[in-house]
Amino acid sequence: MLTWLSLLILALFSGAAFVAGRRRAVATAGGRARVLHSLPDYYGTYAALWAGVPAALLLLLGVMFGGRVEDAILQSSRPAAVQALEVDRQDVFYSDARAIAAGKSPSEVTYEGELKTALDAKVAEAKRIETVLKVGVLGASAVLALAGFLLAFPRISAEFRARNRVEGWIGVVLIGCSVAAVLTTLGIVLSLVWESWRFFQSVNPISFLFGTEWSPQIAMRADQVASAGAFGAVPLFAGTFLIMLIAMLVAAPIGLYSAIYLSEYANRGVRGVVKPLLEILAGVPTVVYGFFAALTVGPLFRAGFNAIGAALPPGPIATYLMEVQNQMALVAGVVMGIMLIPFVSSLSDDIINAVPQSLRDGSYAMGATKSETVKKVVLPAALPGIMAAMLLAISRAVGETMIVTMAAGLQAKLTVNPLDTVTTVTVQIVTLLTGDQEFDSPKTLSAFGLGLTLFVVTLCLNIIALRIVQKYREQYD
């Protein structure tokens, strides 16, 4: 609460610095804002940035690392009674001291004798440390805010290049965001590579990449009896791409044709109603689609195939159709395709609308019809963007988990039959990392191997698609 109050006071001070800086700029120009190097608001923004940003950063650092500093100081001196405890009990002791100092309930552990005395002393010390840290951070932030304002305010004059300085601040922020994005991506990749390397030390990569049996049930403890396990990932990727293919067969034509209709044929009234309705589907949680697949689409498909099997002459096909269950790849793919329609339709519609009208007018001037213009001019011009929309839909389909879990099952099976139960890579990753896990076990580490392999496969698909788009764009240009 105190931190939020401090940030509010700092925001008010920055607002006052903005007003003061703006007024000083206008005053130094003799009331003629047009003689200033920059707009008056740039001068106010420059003063507000120096008054608010450094102090705000200090407050945020205090919030993020203040607890760790407090713990380090509190544990720097350990009473003899505490040193006699086990390491886990010592952690509980200091956690209780911090909890009591903060006014919270401690654990159920009872302290008596010297431990009780040590606990009371540590509680008092924790309160003192917390008070000193809070007062120190708040005082330093106040001094920093005032120093920043006093540094920036005298510089403001009619010749001062305030716009350049403000844009420099913005450039620093953008560089910081870019560096954070790059480091985050690098950290994800390195963590995947490291954990996958640990996994491949226990499992042969060849058997993992080309094995056709997935059964990662191995012993997680020395005294536990379990099977040796099989880590062939081919069934998982086969199920992933089977469901993705079914989903794209549903989403790609419906989404693209609806985008063509809305952008080229529909009037404003129809477009104003249909396009928002399509985009509403994008906001539906995937668990709702999963329930829809499990409770509606699955039973409907099973009843349909069972009826077809009953109508056929007796034989293996009829028997197979009569035994079809609710969970199958076809159900998951169809429902996932319905979920992807808004992505394909909305993005393709925006891309088609971005094609210059001059291309359409030139086609009409040559005597082409509307359908010929759409096929020969509009779609080729919009193809790179449409491909990007398709890639986004494919990435969403590959990464979907909830619909597959509820509609396709968890059985790893190497098949191309859409009526069979299958599973995907993402479902297995969630399954492997759910609950208490041993991160020294190949069973758990296999999740990272699956993640790294899926990352490489998706990257290769994106590179191939981008190369196709670039080549076609060169021919079109």
C-alpha positions as a Markdown table, in Angstrom:
| # | Residue | x | y | z |
|---|---|---|---|---|
| 1 | Met | 0.0 | 0.0 | 0.0 |
| 2 | Leu | 2.8 | 2.4 | 0.9 |
| 3 | Thr | 4.5 | 1.7 | -2.4 |
| 4 | Trp | 1.4 | 2.5 | -4.4 |
| 5 | Leu | 0.9 | 5.7 | -2.4 |
| 6 | Ser | 4.5 | 6.7 | -3.1 |
| 7 | Leu | 4.0 | 6.0 | -6.8 |
| 8 | Leu | 0.9 | 8.2 | -6.8 |
| 9 | Ile | 2.7 | 11.0 | -5.1 |
| 10 | Leu | 5.6 | 10.6 | -7.6 |
| 11 | Ala | 3.1 | 10.8 | -10.5 |
| 12 | Leu | 1.6 | 14.0 | -9.0 |
| 13 | Phe | 5.1 | 15.5 | -8.6 |
| 14 | Ser | 5.9 | 14.5 | -12.2 |
| 15 | Gly | 2.7 | 16.2 | -13.4 |
| 16 | Ala | 3.7 | 19.4 | -11.5 |
| 17 | Ala | 7.2 | 19.2 | -13.1 |
| 18 | Phe | 5.5 | 18.9 | -16.5 |
| 19 | Val | 3.5 | 22.1 | -15.9 |
| 20 | Ala | 6.5 | 23.9 | -14.5 |
| 21 | Gly | 8.7 | 23.0 | -17.4 |
| 22 | Arg | 6.1 | 24.0 | -20.0 |
| 23 | Arg | 5.6 | 27.3 | -18.3 |
| 24 | Arg | 9.3 | 28.0 | -18.1 |
| 25 | Ala | 9.8 | 27.2 | -21.8 |
| 26 | Val | 7.0 | 29.6 | -22.8 |
| 27 | Ala | 8.3 | 32.3 | -20.3 |
| 28 | Thr | 11.9 | 32.1 | -21.7 |
| 29 | Ala | 10.4 | 32.7 | -25.2 |
| 30 | Gly | 8.6 | 35.8 | -24.0 |
| 31 | Gly | 5.2 | 34.1 | -24.4 |
| 32 | Arg | 5.8 | 33.3 | -28.1 |
| 33 | Ala | 5.7 | 29.6 | -28.3 |
| 34 | Arg | 6.5 | 29.7 | -32.0 |
| 35 | Val | 10.1 | 30.8 | -31.4 |
| 36 | Leu | 10.8 | 27.7 | -29.3 |
| 37 | His | 12.9 | 24.9 | -30.8 |
| 38 | Ser | 10.3 | 22.3 | -29.8 |
| 39 | Leu | 6.7 | 22.3 | -28.9 |
| 40 | Pro | 6.0 | 23.5 | -25.3 |
| 41 | Asp | 4.8 | 20.0 | -24.3 |
| 42 | Tyr | 8.2 | 18.5 | -25.1 |
| 43 | Tyr | 9.8 | 20.8 | -22.4 |
| 44 | Gly | 7.3 | 19.8 | -19.9 |
| 45 | Thr | 7.7 | 16.1 | -20.8 |
| 46 | Tyr | 11.5 | 16.5 | -20.4 |
| 47 | Ala | 11.2 | 17.9 | -16.9 |
| 48 | Ala | 8.6 | 15.2 | -15.9 |
| 49 | Leu | 10.8 | 12.4 | -17.2 |
| 50 | Trp | 13.7 | 13.4 | -15.1 |
| 51 | Ala | 11.6 | 14.0 | -12.1 |
| 52 | Gly | 9.7 | 10.7 | -12.3 |
| 53 | Val | 11.5 | 7.9 | -14.1 |
| 54 | Pro | 14.7 | 7.5 | -12.0 |
| 55 | Ala | 12.7 | 7.7 | -8.7 |
| 56 | Ala | 10.1 | 5.2 | -10.0 |
| 57 | Leu | 12.8 | 2.8 | -11.1 |
| 58 | Leu | 14.3 | 3.0 | -7.6 |
| 59 | Leu | 10.9 | 2.3 | -6.0 |
| 60 | Leu | 10.3 | -0.7 | -8.3 |
| 61 | Leu | 13.8 | -2.1 | -7.5 |
| 62 | Gly | 13.0 | -1.7 | -3.8 |
| 63 | Val | 9.8 | -3.7 | -4.3 |
| 64 | Met | 11.5 | -6.5 | -6.3 |
| 65 | Phe | 14.6 | -6.9 | -4.2 |
| 66 | Gly | 13.8 | -5.5 | -0.8 |
| 67 | Gly | 12.6 | -8.8 | 0.5 |
| 68 | Arg | 15.8 | -10.6 | -0.5 |
| 69 | Val | 17.9 | -7.9 | 1.0 |
| 70 | Glu | 15.9 | -8.1 | 4.2 |
| 71 | Asp | 16.4 | -11.9 | 4.3 |
| 72 | Ala | 20.1 | -11.7 | 3.7 |
| 73 | Ile | 20.6 | -9.2 | 6.5 |
| 74 | Leu | 18.3 | -11.1 | 8.8 |
| 75 | Gln | 20.2 | -14.4 | 8.2 |
| 76 | Ser | 23.7 | -12.8 | 8.3 |
| 77 | Ser | 23.9 | -13.6 | 12.1 |
| 78 | Arg | 22.4 | -16.9 | 13.3 |
| 79 | Pro | 22.0 | -17.6 | 17.0 |
| 80 | Ala | 23.5 | -20.8 | 18.4 |
| 81 | Ala | 20.1 | -22.3 | 19.0 |
| 82 | Val | 19.1 | -21.8 | 15.4 |
| 83 | Gln | 22.4 | -23.1 | 14.0 |
| 84 | Ala | 21.7 | -26.4 | 15.9 |
| 85 | Leu | 18.6 | -26.9 | 13.8 |
| 86 | Glu | 18.5 | -28.7 | 10.4 |
| 87 | Val | 18.6 | -26.6 | 7.3 |
| 88 | Asp | 14.9 | -27.0 | 6.6 |
| 89 | Arg | 14.0 | -26.1 | 10.1 |
| 90 | Gln | 16.2 | -23.0 | 9.9 |
| 91 | Asp | 14.3 | -21.8 | 6.8 |
| 92 | Val | 11.0 | -22.3 | 8.7 |
| 93 | Phe | 12.4 | -20.3 | 11.6 |
| 94 | Tyr | 13.3 | -17.3 | 9.6 |
| 95 | Ser | 10.0 | -17.5 | 7.6 |
| 96 | Asp | 8.1 | -17.4 | 10.9 |
| 97 | Ala | 10.2 | -14.4 | 12.0 |
| 98 | Arg | 9.3 | -12.5 | 8.9 |
| 99 | Ala | 5.7 | -13.5 | 9.0 |
| 100 | Ile | 5.3 | -12.4 | 12.6 |
| 101 | Ala | 7.1 | -9.1 | 11.9 |
| 102 | Ala | 4.7 | -8.5 | 9.0 |
| 103 | Gly | 1.6 | -9.3 | 11.2 |
| 104 | Lys | 0.9 | -12.6 | 9.5 |
| 105 | Ser | 0.3 | -16.1 | 11.0 |
| 106 | Pro | 3.4 | -18.2 | 11.5 |
| 107 | Ser | 3.7 | -21.9 | 10.9 |
| 108 | Glu | 2.4 | -24.5 | 13.4 |
| 109 | Val | 5.9 | -25.2 | 14.7 |
| 110 | Thr | 6.2 | -24.5 | 18.5 |
| 111 | Tyr | 9.2 | -22.6 | 19.8 |
| 112 | Glu | 10.3 | -22.9 | 23.4 |
| 113 | Gly | 13.3 | -21.9 | 25.5 |
| 114 | Glu | 16.2 | -20.5 | 23.6 |
| 115 | Leu | 14.5 | -20.8 | 20.3 |
| 116 | Lys | 11.6 | -18.7 | 21.6 |
| 117 | Thr | 14.0 | -16.0 | 22.8 |
| 118 | Ala | 15.9 | -16.1 | 19.4 |
| 119 | Leu | 12.6 | -15.9 | 17.5 |
| 120 | Asp | 11.5 | -12.7 | 19.5 |
| 121 | Ala | 14.9 | -11.1 | 18.8 |
| 122 | Lys | 14.7 | -11.9 | 15.1 |
| 123 | Val | 11.1 | -10.6 | 14.9 |
| 124 | Ala | 12.3 | -7.3 | 16.4 |
| 125 | Glu | 15.3 | -7.2 | 14.1 |
| 126 | Ala | 13.1 | -8.0 | 11.1 |
| 127 | Lys | 10.8 | -5.0 | 12.0 |
| 128 | Arg | 13.8 | -2.7 | 12.3 |
| 129 | Ile | 15.3 | -3.9 | 8.9 |
| 130 | Glu | 12.0 | -3.5 | 7.2 |
| 131 | Thr | 11.5 | 0.0 | 8.5 |
| 132 | Val | 15.0 | 1.1 | 7.6 |
| 133 | Leu | 14.7 | -0.3 | 4.1 |
| 134 | Lys | 11.4 | 1.3 | 3.5 |
| 135 | Val | 12.4 | 4.7 | 4.8 |
| 136 | Gly | 15.7 | 4.5 | 2.9 |
| 137 | Val | 14.1 | 3.6 | -0.4 |
| 138 | Leu | 11.4 | 6.3 | 0.0 |
| 139 | Gly | 13.9 | 8.9 | 1.1 |
| 140 | Ala | 16.3 | 8.1 | -1.7 |
| 141 | Ser | 13.4 | 8.2 | -4.2 |
| 142 | Ala | 12.3 | 11.6 | -3.0 |
| 143 | Val | 15.9 | 12.9 | -3.2 |
| 144 | Leu | 16.3 | 11.4 | -6.7 |
| 145 | Ala | 13.0 | 12.9 | -7.9 |
| 146 | Leu | 13.9 | 16.4 | -6.6 |
| 147 | Ala | 17.5 | 16.1 | -7.9 |
| 148 | Gly | 16.2 | 15.1 | -11.4 |
| 149 | Phe | 13.8 | 18.1 | -11.5 |
| 150 | Leu | 16.5 | 20.5 | -10.3 |
| 151 | Leu | 18.8 | 19.1 | -13.0 |
| 152 | Ala | 16.3 | 19.4 | -15.8 |
| 153 | Phe | 14.5 | 22.6 | -15.0 |
| 154 | Pro | 17.4 | 25.1 | -15.3 |
| 155 | Arg | 18.3 | 23.6 | -18.8 |
| 156 | Ile | 15.0 | 24.6 | -20.2 |
| 157 | Ser | 15.3 | 27.6 | -22.6 |
| 158 | Ala | 14.1 | 28.7 | -26.0 |
| 159 | Glu | 17.1 | 27.1 | -27.7 |
| 160 | Phe | 17.1 | 23.9 | -25.7 |
| 161 | Arg | 16.4 | 20.8 | -28.0 |
| 162 | Ala | 13.7 | 19.3 | -25.8 |
| 163 | Arg | 12.3 | 17.1 | -28.6 |
| 164 | Asn | 15.6 | 15.4 | -29.3 |
| 165 | Arg | 16.1 | 14.7 | -25.6 |
| 166 | Val | 12.6 | 13.3 | -25.1 |
| 167 | Glu | 13.0 | 11.1 | -28.2 |
| 168 | Gly | 16.3 | 10.0 | -26.8 |
| 169 | Trp | 14.4 | 8.8 | -23.7 |
| 170 | Ile | 11.9 | 7.0 | -25.9 |
| 171 | Gly | 14.7 | 5.4 | -27.9 |
| 172 | Val | 16.3 | 4.1 | -24.6 |
| 173 | Val | 12.9 | 2.6 | -23.6 |
| 174 | Leu | 12.5 | 0.9 | -27.1 |
| 175 | Ile | 16.0 | -0.4 | -27.0 |
| 176 | Gly | 15.4 | -1.8 | -23.5 |
| 177 | Cys | 12.2 | -3.5 | -24.6 |
| 178 | Ser | 14.0 | -5.0 | -27.6 |
| 179 | Val | 16.8 | -6.3 | -25.5 |
| 180 | Ala | 14.4 | -7.8 | -23.0 |
| 181 | Ala | 12.5 | -9.6 | -25.9 |
| 182 | Val | 15.8 | -10.9 | -27.3 |
| 183 | Leu | 17.1 | -12.0 | -23.9 |
| 184 | Thr | 13.7 | -13.7 | -23.1 |
| 185 | Thr | 13.8 | -15.6 | -26.4 |
| 186 | Leu | 17.4 | -16.5 | -25.9 |
| 187 | Gly | 16.7 | -17.7 | -22.3 |
| 188 | Ile | 13.8 | -19.9 | -23.5 |
| 189 | Val | 16.0 | -21.5 | -26.2 |
| 190 | Leu | 18.9 | -22.0 | -23.9 |
| 191 | Ser | 16.8 | -23.6 | -21.2 |
| 192 | Leu | 15.2 | -25.9 | -23.8 |
| 193 | Val | 18.6 | -26.8 | -25.2 |
| 194 | Trp | 20.2 | -27.5 | -21.8 |
| 195 | Glu | 17.3 | -29.6 | -20.4 |
| 196 | Ser | 17.1 | -31.4 | -23.8 |
| 197 | Trp | 20.8 | -32.2 | -23.6 |
| 198 | Arg | 20.3 | -33.8 | -20.2 |
| 199 | Phe | 17.4 | -35.8 | -21.7 |
| 200 | Phe | 19.4 | -37.0 | -24.7 |
| 201 | Gln | 22.2 | -38.2 | -22.4 |
| 202 | Ser | 19.8 | -40.8 | -21.1 |
| 203 | Val | 17.8 | -41.5 | -24.3 |
| 204 | Asn | 19.3 | -42.0 | -27.7 |
| 205 | Pro | 18.2 | -39.1 | -30.0 |
| 206 | Ile | 17.8 | -41.5 | -33.0 |
| 207 | Ser | 15.3 | -43.6 | -31.1 |
| 208 | Phe | 13.5 | -40.5 | -29.8 |
| 209 | Leu | 13.2 | -38.8 | -33.3 |
| 210 | Phe | 12.4 | -42.0 | -35.2 |
| 211 | Gly | 10.9 | -44.3 | -32.6 |
| 212 | Thr | 7.3 | -45.4 | -33.1 |
| 213 | Glu | 6.3 | -46.2 | -29.5 |
| 214 | Trp | 5.7 | -43.6 | -26.8 |
| 215 | Ser | 5.4 | -44.9 | -23.3 |
| 216 | Pro | 7.4 | -42.8 | -20.9 |
| 217 | Gln | 6.5 | -44.8 | -17.8 |
| 218 | Ile | 9.9 | -45.4 | -16.0 |
| 219 | Ala | 10.9 | -45.6 | -12.4 |
| 220 | Met | 11.2 | -42.2 | -10.8 |
| 221 | Arg | 12.8 | -43.6 | -7.6 |
| 222 | Ala | 15.3 | -46.3 | -6.9 |
| 223 | Asp | 12.8 | -48.4 | -5.0 |
| 224 | Gln | 10.1 | -48.1 | -7.5 |
| 225 | Val | 9.3 | -50.9 | -10.0 |
| 226 | Ala | 8.2 | -49.7 | -13.5 |
| 227 | Ser | 8.8 | -50.5 | -17.1 |
| 228 | Ala | 11.8 | -49.3 | -19.0 |
| 229 | Gly | 9.7 | -46.9 | -21.0 |
| 230 | Ala | 9.8 | -46.0 | -24.6 |
| 231 | Phe | 10.5 | -42.5 | -25.9 |
| 232 | Gly | 9.7 | -42.6 | -29.7 |
| 233 | Ala | 8.1 | -39.3 | -30.5 |
| 234 | Val | 6.9 | -40.1 | -34.0 |
| 235 | Pro | 3.3 | -40.9 | -32.8 |
| 236 | Leu | 3.1 | -37.6 | -31.0 |
| 237 | Phe | 4.1 | -35.6 | -34.1 |
| 238 | Ala | 1.9 | -37.7 | -36.3 |
| 239 | Gly | -1.1 | -36.9 | -34.1 |
| 240 | Thr | -0.1 | -33.2 | -34.0 |
| 241 | Phe | 0.1 | -32.8 | -37.7 |
| 242 | Leu | -3.0 | -35.0 | -38.3 |
| 243 | Ile | -5.2 | -32.7 | -36.1 |
| 244 | Met | -3.5 | -29.6 | -37.5 |
| 245 | Leu | -4.2 | -30.8 | -41.1 |
| 246 | Ile | -7.9 | -31.4 | -40.3 |
| 247 | Ala | -8.2 | -28.1 | -38.6 |
| 248 | Met | -6.7 | -26.2 | -41.5 |
| 249 | Leu | -8.9 | -28.0 | -44.0 |
| 250 | Val | -11.8 | -26.6 | -42.1 |
| 251 | Ala | -10.4 | -23.1 | -41.2 |
| 252 | Ala | -8.5 | -22.2 | -44.4 |
| 253 | Pro | -11.3 | -22.4 | -47.0 |
| 254 | Ile | -14.1 | -21.1 | -44.8 |
| 255 | Gly | -11.9 | -18.3 | -43.4 |
| 256 | Leu | -10.5 | -17.2 | -46.7 |
| 257 | Tyr | -13.8 | -17.3 | -48.6 |
| 258 | Ser | -15.6 | -15.4 | -45.9 |
| 259 | Ala | -12.8 | -12.8 | -46.0 |
| 260 | Ile | -13.2 | -12.5 | -49.8 |
| 261 | Tyr | -16.9 | -12.1 | -49.5 |
| 262 | Leu | -16.7 | -9.5 | -46.7 |
| 263 | Ser | -14.1 | -7.4 | -48.4 |
| 264 | Glu | -15.2 | -7.6 | -52.1 |
| 265 | Tyr | -18.9 | -8.5 | -52.2 |
| 266 | Ala | -20.7 | -7.7 | -49.0 |
| 267 | Asn | -22.3 | -4.3 | -48.4 |
| 268 | Arg | -21.5 | -2.2 | -45.4 |
| 269 | Gly | -24.5 | -3.4 | -43.4 |
| 270 | Val | -23.7 | -7.1 | -43.9 |
| 271 | Arg | -20.0 | -6.5 | -43.2 |
| 272 | Gly | -20.8 | -4.5 | -40.0 |
| 273 | Val | -22.8 | -7.4 | -38.6 |
| 274 | Val | -20.9 | -10.5 | -39.9 |
| 275 | Lys | -17.3 | -9.4 | -39.2 |
| 276 | Pro | -17.9 | -8.6 | -35.4 |
| 277 | Leu | -19.8 | -11.9 | -35.1 |
| 278 | Leu | -16.8 | -13.8 | -36.5 |
| 279 | Glu | -14.4 | -12.0 | -34.3 |
| 280 | Ile | -16.4 | -12.9 | -31.2 |
| 281 | Leu | -15.4 | -16.5 | -31.8 |
| 282 | Ala | -11.8 | -15.5 | -31.2 |
| 283 | Gly | -12.6 | -14.5 | -27.7 |
| 284 | Val | -14.2 | -17.8 | -26.7 |
| 285 | Pro | -11.9 | -19.7 | -24.2 |
| 286 | Thr | -10.5 | -22.9 | -25.6 |
| 287 | Val | -11.9 | -24.9 | -22.7 |
| 288 | Val | -15.4 | -23.9 | -24.0 |
| 289 | Tyr | -14.5 | -25.3 | -27.4 |
| 290 | Gly | -13.2 | -28.4 | -25.6 |
| 291 | Phe | -16.6 | -28.8 | -23.8 |
| 292 | Phe | -18.4 | -28.2 | -27.1 |
| 293 | Ala | -16.3 | -31.0 | -28.7 |
| 294 | Ala | -16.7 | -33.5 | -25.9 |
| 295 | Leu | -20.4 | -32.9 | -25.2 |
| 296 | Thr | -21.8 | -32.1 | -28.6 |
| 297 | Val | -19.6 | -32.7 | -31.6 |
| 298 | Gly | -18.1 | -36.0 | -30.3 |
| 299 | Pro | -21.5 | -37.7 | -29.6 |
| 300 | Leu | -22.9 | -36.3 | -32.9 |
| 301 | Phe | -20.0 | -37.8 | -34.9 |
| 302 | Arg | -20.2 | -41.1 | -33.1 |
| 303 | Ala | -23.9 | -41.4 | -33.7 |
| 304 | Gly | -23.4 | -40.5 | -37.4 |
| 305 | Phe | -20.7 | -43.1 | -38.0 |
| 306 | Asn | -22.5 | -45.7 | -35.9 |
| 307 | Ala | -25.6 | -45.2 | -38.1 |
| 308 | Ile | -23.5 | -45.5 | -41.3 |
| 309 | Gly | -22.0 | -48.7 | -39.9 |
| 310 | Ala | -25.4 | -50.1 | -39.1 |
| 311 | Ala | -26.6 | -49.3 | -42.7 |
| 312 | Leu | -23.6 | -51.0 | -44.4 |
| 313 | Pro | -23.5 | -54.7 | -45.1 |
| 314 | Pro | -21.9 | -56.8 | -42.4 |
| 315 | Gly | -18.1 | -56.6 | -42.6 |
| 316 | Pro | -14.9 | -55.2 | -41.1 |
| 317 | Ile | -15.7 | -51.6 | -42.1 |
| 318 | Ala | -19.3 | -51.7 | -40.7 |
| 319 | Thr | -17.9 | -53.3 | -37.5 |
| 320 | Tyr | -15.3 | -50.6 | -37.2 |
| 321 | Leu | -17.8 | -47.8 | -37.7 |
| 322 | Met | -20.1 | -49.3 | -35.2 |
| 323 | Glu | -17.3 | -49.2 | -32.6 |
| 324 | Val | -16.3 | -45.5 | -33.1 |
| 325 | Gln | -16.1 | -43.6 | -29.8 |
| 326 | Asn | -16.6 | -39.9 | -28.9 |
| 327 | Gln | -12.9 | -39.1 | -28.8 |
| 328 | Met | -11.2 | -39.0 | -32.2 |
| 329 | Ala | -8.8 | -36.9 | -34.2 |
| 330 | Leu | -11.6 | -35.8 | -36.5 |
| 331 | Val | -13.6 | -34.2 | -33.6 |
| 332 | Ala | -10.6 | -32.3 | -32.3 |
| 333 | Gly | -9.6 | -31.1 | -35.8 |
| 334 | Val | -13.1 | -29.9 | -36.8 |
| 335 | Val | -13.6 | -28.0 | -33.5 |
| 336 | Met | -10.1 | -26.6 | -33.7 |
| 337 | Gly | -10.8 | -25.5 | -37.3 |
| 338 | Ile | -13.9 | -23.7 | -36.1 |
| 339 | Met | -11.8 | -21.9 | -33.5 |
| 340 | Leu | -9.3 | -20.9 | -36.1 |
| 341 | Ile | -11.8 | -19.4 | -38.6 |
| 342 | Pro | -11.8 | -15.9 | -37.0 |
| 343 | Phe | -8.0 | -15.8 | -37.2 |
| 344 | Val | -7.9 | -16.6 | -40.8 |
| 345 | Ser | -10.9 | -14.6 | -41.8 |
| 346 | Ser | -10.1 | -11.4 | -39.8 |
| 347 | Leu | -6.4 | -11.3 | -40.9 |
| 348 | Ser | -7.2 | -12.2 | -44.5 |
| 349 | Asp | -9.9 | -9.5 | -44.6 |
| 350 | Asp | -7.6 | -6.8 | -43.4 |
| 351 | Ile | -4.9 | -7.9 | -45.8 |
| 352 | Ile | -7.3 | -8.0 | -48.8 |
| 353 | Asn | -8.6 | -4.5 | -47.9 |
| 354 | Ala | -5.0 | -3.3 | -47.9 |
| 355 | Val | -4.5 | -4.1 | -51.6 |
| 356 | Pro | -4.5 | -0.7 | -53.4 |
| 357 | Gln | -7.8 | 0.2 | -55.1 |
| 358 | Ser | -5.8 | 1.2 | -58.2 |
| 359 | Leu | -5.1 | -2.5 | -58.9 |
| 360 | Arg | -8.8 | -3.2 | -59.0 |
| 361 | Asp | -9.5 | -0.2 | -61.1 |
| 362 | Gly | -6.9 | -1.1 | -63.6 |
| 363 | Ser | -8.3 | -4.7 | -63.9 |
| 364 | Tyr | -11.8 | -3.3 | -64.4 |
| 365 | Ala | -10.5 | -0.9 | -67.0 |
| 366 | Met | -9.1 | -3.9 | -69.0 |
| 367 | Gly | -12.6 | -5.5 | -69.0 |
| 368 | Ala | -12.1 | -8.1 | -66.2 |
| 369 | Thr | -15.1 | -9.1 | -64.1 |
| 370 | Lys | -15.1 | -8.9 | -60.3 |
| 371 | Ser | -14.4 | -12.6 | -59.9 |
| 372 | Glu | -11.5 | -12.4 | -62.4 |
| 373 | Thr | -10.1 | -9.4 | -60.6 |
| 374 | Val | -10.3 | -11.2 | -57.3 |
| 375 | Lys | -8.6 | -14.3 | -58.6 |
| 376 | Lys | -6.0 | -12.7 | -60.9 |
| 377 | Val | -5.2 | -9.4 | -59.1 |
| 378 | Val | -6.4 | -9.1 | -55.5 |
| 379 | Leu | -5.4 | -12.6 | -54.2 |
| 380 | Pro | -1.9 | -12.6 | -55.8 |
| 381 | Ala | -1.2 | -9.2 | -54.3 |
| 382 | Ala | -2.5 | -10.3 | -50.9 |
| 383 | Leu | -0.8 | -13.7 | -51.0 |
| 384 | Pro | 2.1 | -12.9 | -48.6 |
| 385 | Gly | -0.2 | -11.6 | -46.0 |
| 386 | Ile | -2.7 | -14.5 | -46.4 |
| 387 | Met | 0.2 | -16.9 | -46.0 |
| 388 | Ala | 1.2 | -15.1 | -42.8 |
| 389 | Ala | -2.4 | -15.5 | -41.6 |
| 390 | Met | -2.3 | -19.2 | -42.4 |
| 391 | Leu | 1.0 | -19.6 | -40.6 |
| 392 | Leu | -0.5 | -17.9 | -37.5 |
| 393 | Ala | -3.4 | -20.3 | -37.6 |
| 394 | Ile | -1.1 | -23.3 | -38.0 |
| 395 | Ser | 1.0 | -22.2 | -35.0 |
| 396 | Arg | -2.2 | -21.8 | -33.0 |
| 397 | Ala | -3.3 | -25.3 | -34.1 |
| 398 | Val | 0.1 | -26.9 | -33.2 |
| 399 | Gly | 0.1 | -25.3 | -29.8 |
| 400 | Glu | -3.5 | -26.1 | -28.8 |
| 401 | Thr | -3.9 | -28.4 | -25.8 |
| 402 | Met | -7.3 | -28.2 | -24.2 |
| 403 | Ile | -9.4 | -29.2 | -27.2 |
| 404 | Val | -7.1 | -32.2 | -28.0 |
| 405 | Thr | -7.2 | -33.3 | -24.4 |
| 406 | Met | -11.0 | -33.3 | -24.2 |
| 407 | Ala | -11.8 | -34.4 | -27.8 |
| 408 | Ala | -8.9 | -36.6 | -29.0 |
| 409 | Gly | -7.7 | -38.4 | -25.9 |
| 410 | Leu | -4.3 | -39.1 | -24.5 |
| 411 | Gln | -3.3 | -42.3 | -26.3 |
| 412 | Ala | -0.2 | -42.0 | -28.4 |
| 413 | Lys | -0.9 | -43.9 | -31.7 |
| 414 | Leu | 0.8 | -43.8 | -35.0 |
| 415 | Thr | -2.1 | -43.5 | -37.4 |
| 416 | Val | -3.5 | -41.4 | -40.2 |
| 417 | Asn | -7.0 | -42.5 | -39.5 |
| 418 | Pro | -9.0 | -39.4 | -38.4 |
| 419 | Leu | -11.5 | -41.7 | -36.5 |
| 420 | Asp | -8.8 | -43.0 | -34.1 |
| 421 | Thr | -7.9 | -41.5 | -30.8 |
| 422 | Val | -4.5 | -39.6 | -30.9 |
| 423 | Thr | -2.6 | -37.2 | -28.8 |
| 424 | Thr | -0.3 | -34.3 | -29.6 |
| 425 | Val | 3.1 | -33.0 | -28.5 |
| 426 | Thr | 1.7 | -30.1 | -26.4 |
| 427 | Val | -0.7 | -32.4 | -24.5 |
| 428 | Gln | 2.1 | -34.8 | -23.6 |
| 429 | Ile | 4.3 | -31.9 | -22.4 |
| 430 | Val | 1.5 | -30.8 | -20.1 |
| 431 | Thr | 0.9 | -34.3 | -18.9 |
| 432 | Leu | 4.6 | -34.9 | -18.2 |
| 433 | Leu | 5.0 | -31.6 | -16.2 |
| 434 | Thr | 1.8 | -31.9 | -14.2 |
| 435 | Gly | 2.1 | -32.7 | -10.5 |
| 436 | Asp | 5.3 | -33.5 | -8.5 |
| 437 | Gln | 8.0 | -34.4 | -10.8 |
| 438 | Glu | 11.7 | -35.5 | -10.6 |
| 439 | Phe | 13.7 | -33.2 | -12.9 |
| 440 | Asp | 16.5 | -35.8 | -13.0 |
| 441 | Ser | 14.2 | -38.4 | -14.5 |
| 442 | Pro | 14.1 | -39.0 | -18.3 |
| 443 | Lys | 10.3 | -39.1 | -18.1 |
| 444 | Thr | 10.1 | -35.5 | -17.0 |
| 445 | Leu | 13.1 | -34.3 | -19.1 |
| 446 | Ser | 11.4 | -35.7 | -22.2 |
| 447 | Ala | 9.0 | -32.8 | -22.1 |
| 448 | Phe | 11.9 | -30.5 | -22.9 |
| 449 | Gly | 13.0 | -32.8 | -25.7 |
| 450 | Leu | 9.5 | -32.6 | -27.2 |
| 451 | Gly | 9.5 | -28.8 | -26.8 |
| 452 | Leu | 12.9 | -28.4 | -28.5 |
| 453 | Thr | 11.9 | -30.7 | -31.4 |
| 454 | Leu | 8.6 | -28.9 | -31.9 |
| 455 | Phe | 10.4 | -25.6 | -31.8 |
| 456 | Val | 12.8 | -26.7 | -34.6 |
| 457 | Val | 10.0 | -28.2 | -36.7 |
| 458 | Thr | 7.9 | -25.1 | -36.5 |
| 459 | Leu | 10.9 | -22.9 | -37.3 |
| 460 | Cys | 11.7 | -25.0 | -40.4 |
| 461 | Leu | 8.1 | -24.7 | -41.5 |
| 462 | Asn | 8.1 | -21.0 | -41.1 |
| 463 | Ile | 11.4 | -20.6 | -43.0 |
| 464 | Ile | 10.1 | -22.7 | -45.9 |
| 465 | Ala | 6.8 | -20.7 | -46.0 |
| 466 | Leu | 8.7 | -17.4 | -46.0 |
| 467 | Arg | 10.9 | -18.5 | -48.8 |
| 468 | Ile | 7.9 | -19.5 | -50.9 |
| 469 | Val | 6.3 | -16.1 | -50.2 |
| 470 | Gln | 9.5 | -14.3 | -51.1 |
| 471 | Lys | 9.9 | -16.1 | -54.4 |
| 472 | Tyr | 6.2 | -15.5 | -55.3 |
| 473 | Arg | 6.5 | -11.9 | -54.4 |
| 474 | Glu | 9.6 | -11.5 | -56.7 |
| 475 | Gln | 7.6 | -13.0 | -59.6 |
| 476 | Tyr | 4.6 | -10.8 | -58.9 |
| 477 | Asp | 6.7 | -7.6 | -58.6 |
